[in-house]
Every structure is written in C-alpha cells, then in structure tokens.
C-alpha cells in the first residue's frame, strides 16, 4: 500500500495541496481582472454584463462586445485548466 502525502508542512501547520492550487487559481483570476482594469477595456460595460445569461444565448443574439468577452473568458479558462 502506497500512501501519498498531499499536504505542505509549514512549521507544523499543514496545508492541503488542493488548497494551495485553488489559491493560486484565484490569484490568477484576480490578476486577469486587474489587468483588464489597468488596460481600461470597457470596464463600465463589462460590469453590467450578465455573462451567465449571455452564455446561454445563441451567439448571433449576443452583442459583439459580449461575444468578445465570452470568447476571452473561455480562452482564459482553457489556459488555466
């Protein structure tokens, strides 16, 4: 029987590797949104978008901006995974 230690020991405090990975992924997501704000990529319009509803719609029924945002989001997800 082989046991895997999937934790990191930091001076007696154990942290699961999964928690570390989730924290890194959250930081990458925050970094993406920060870079969008700094690049001034139509943030006012982005904030008002309902991306969840937009993803349910047909591509032809969405605005050009929403299509662009959803495509960038999907590309980001693919790179992140």
C-alpha positions in Angstrom: 0.0 0.0 0.0 1.4 3.4 -1.0 0.3 6.5 0.9 0.6 9.9 -0.7 1.2 12.9 1.4 -0.9 15.6 -0.3 -0.1 18.4 2.2 2.6 21.0 2.7 4.0 21.4 6.2 4.9 24.9 7.2 6.4 25.0 10.7 3.8 22.5 11.9 0.9 24.0 10.1 -0.3 21.6 7.4 -2.0 22.9 4.2 -3.5 20.6 1.6 -2.0 20.9 -1.9 -5.5 21.3 -3.3 -6.0 24.5 -1.1 -2.7 25.8 -2.5 -3.8 25.2 -6.1 -7.2 26.8 -5.5 -5.5 29.9 -4.0 -3.1 30.2 -7.0 -6.0 29.8 -9.4 -8.0 32.5 -7.6 -4.9 34.8 -7.7 -4.6 34.3 -11.5 -8.3 35.2 -11.9 -7.8 38.3 -9.9 -4.7 39.2 -11.9 -6.6 38.9 -15.1 -9.4 41.3 -13.9 -6.8 43.7 -12.6 -5.0 43.8 -15.9 -8.4 44.4 -17.6 -9.0 47.4 -15.4 -5.5 48.8 -15.9 -5.9 48.4 -19.7 -9.2 50.2 -19.5 -11.0 47.5 -21.5 -14.6 48.9 -21.4 -14.9 48.1 -17.7 -18.1 50.0 -17.3 -19.8 47.9 -19.9 -18.2 44.7 -18.6 -19.5 45.3 -15.1 -23.1 45.5 -16.4 -22.9 42.3 -18.5 -24.7 39.1 -17.3 -22.2 36.6 -18.7 -24.0 33.6 -17.3 -27.1 34.6 -19.2 -25.1 35.5 -22.3 -23.5 32.1 -22.4 -27.0 30.5 -22.6 -27.9 32.7 -25.5 -27.2 32.0 -29.2 -24.1 33.7 -30.4 -26.0 35.6 -33.0 -28.3 37.1 -30.4 -25.5 38.5 -28.3 -23.8 41.8 -28.8 -20.3 41.9 -30.3 -18.9 43.1 -27.0 -20.5 40.2 -25.1 -19.2 37.7 -27.7 -15.7 39.1 -27.3 -15.9 38.9 -23.5 -17.2 35.3 -23.5 -14.5 34.2 -26.0 -11.8 35.8 -23.9 -13.2 34.2 -20.8 -13.4 30.7 -22.4 -9.8 31.1 -23.7 -8.7 32.1 -20.2 -10.4 29.0 -18.7 -8.8 26.7 -21.2 -5.4 28.1 -20.5 -6.0 28.0 -16.7 -7.1 24.3 -16.9 
